[in-house]
């Protein structure tokens, strides 16, 4: 007997296209979860990844000696940049390699002078060094434009325009330098603790005026 053939409608089951679409509410929830995951610093810890990769280079048996050396050099560079605020490489690389040791030494002295330890203090130390270096570089250019090595000098409109622009940069760098030094000094200055009990008290810097004072204690 011939086999009973099923109807085309029973052979092909059409899927409802709506089932393949994510409902708006479900999509919104999913997007919020993705955003929450990737916006969390703990989900992408660059420090942990780089340190782990650096350690695993020496443990990997599949790499040759030369490959390990090449990867280790690359990993060292990445880690050095990661800790650039602590080791000073960020500010040292603002100029050419021949100046980097000088810039690094200046930064070392600033940090020692103000005993910089916190992130904010190290940032200000870097900014102080960068501003000072900018001043010196521009001052050197101005002086060499104004006077030649043999003591002679000459001016034209182009030289005058260049000197004007350089002096603007010098003034801006000086303002930044002074501002950052003041900020760093204020951060390192110990907090003043004052306990005043009075009917009327006017306290100013390095001075104090009291009227009808009951008790006045200052530390």
N, C-alpha and C positions, 0 to 999 in steps of 0.2 A: 504494500500500500504506500502510496506517496506520502512523504512526511508533510505534516501540516505546517504550512508556513505562517509565521506570525505576520501581522500587519506591520507596515513601515512605521506606523506610529508607536508600536511597541518595541521595535528594534532600535530606534533612535530616540533617546530621551533628551529632550531639549532642556538645558539648564537655564534656570532663571538668572538673567544677567545681574539682577539686583543682589543675588547672593554673593557675587564676586566683589562687589563694591563694599568698602568699609563705611560703615555708618558714620555720619558726621560726628556724633558724640564719641564713638569709639576712636576715631582718628584723632580727635582733640585730646583725649586721654593719653593715647599713645605718644603724640607729639610732646605733651607735657612730661611724660616719663623720660623720653629721650633727652629733652632739654635739661631735666633735673640731673640726669646721669652725666652728661658731658659738661655741664656747668660746675660740677663739683670737682675741686682741685684734686681730691683723693683718687678720682678715677683715672687721672693722667699725671702720675707723679714722675716728672722728668728726671729728678734727682735719682730716684730709686732705679729707674730704667737704665740710666747711664752708668751708675755704679755697678749694677748687676751685669750689664754687658761687658764692662771693663774686667770684672772678675772672671766671667765665663770665657774670655779670650784665652787665658792661660790653661783652662780646663778642657778646651775643645781639642780633640785628637784628630779631627778631620782636616785641620789647617796645617800648612807647612810652617816652618820657622819664619820664613820671609812674610808669609801671609799674616801670621800672628803679630810680627813686628809692625807691619803696615797698619793693621787694625788697631793695635795698641797706641800708635802715634795719633791716629784719628780720634780714638777715645780720650786720650790725654788732652787733646785740643778742645774737645767738647766739654770735658769736665772743667778745664781751666776757664772757659768762657762762662760756664754755669756758675762758678764761684768767683766771677770777675769782680764783684763788689768787695769780697773779702781779700782777694789777692792783689787787687789793683790793676788788673790787666785791661779793664775797660778804659780807665783814664789814661793809661800808658799808651794805648794804641790810638790816641787822638792825633798823633803825629808819626813821622816816619820812624823806622826801626832804630836809626842811629841816635834818636833823641829819647827813646823809651826808658833807658836806664836812668837818665837824668830826671825824667818826669816821675818815675817810680821812687827815686830817692827823695824828691820833694814831698811826695805823698806820705812816705814813711815818716818824715820829720813832722809834718802837720799832724798826723795821727799820734805821734809821740808827744808833741807839745800839748795837745788837748785831750789826750788819753781817750781817743775815739774807740767806742766798742759797739754801740748800737747801730742798727741799719741806717737810721736818720743821720747819725753823726758821721758815718762813713760816706754817705751820699754828699754831705756838706763838704767833707774833706776833699772828695773828688772834684766838686764844683769849684772849690777854692783853687786847687791846683790848675784846673782847666782855664779858669779866668786869668790867673796870673800868667800862665803860659801864653795865652792869647795876647795879653798886653805886651809881653816881652817880644814875641814874634813880630807884632805890628810895629812896635817901637823901633826894632832893628831895621825893618824895611824903610820906615820913614827916615831914619838917620842916614841910611845909605843912599836914599834918593836925594836928600838935601845936600849931602857932602860926599865927594868922591874920595877914594883912598889916598890920592895925592894932595888932598886938602882943597882942591878946587870945587866949584859948584856952579850950577846953571839951572835956570827955571824956564819952563814953558807951560802952557795952559794944561796940557795933559798931566804933567808932574803935579801941578797945583791941585787938580781934581783928584788925583790919586791920594795925595796927602790929606785932603779934606775927608775923603771916605775912610781912610785908615784912622784918622783922629776920631771919627765918630765911633768906629769899632773899639778903639782904645778907651774912650769915655764910657761906653756901654759895659765893657769888660771890667773897668774900674768900679762902676756902681755895683755890679754883680759880686765882685770880689769883696768889697766893703760890707755889703748886705749879708753875704754868707759868713763872713768872719764874725759879724755881730750876732747872727743867729746861733752860730756854734758856741760863742762865748756865753750867750744866754742859756743855752741848753746845758752847758757844763757848770754854770753857776749854781751853787747850792741854794735851795729854797729858803727864803727868810720866814722864820716862824715868830709871829708877834701875837701876844695876848694882851688886849687892852680893855680895861673896864673903866669907863669915864662917861660923864654926862656929855661932854663935848671933847672930841679928839680929832686933830688934823695931822695926818701922818704923811710926810713926803720923803723923798729919797735923802738919806743921810741926815734927816732932821725930824723932830717931833714936837708938836705944840699941843698942850693940854690946858683946858680951862675947867675949874671945879672938879679936879680929879679925885676920885675916891681911892682907886688903886691902879697902879700902872706897872705891868710886868712886861719886860722885853727880853727875848732870847735871840 
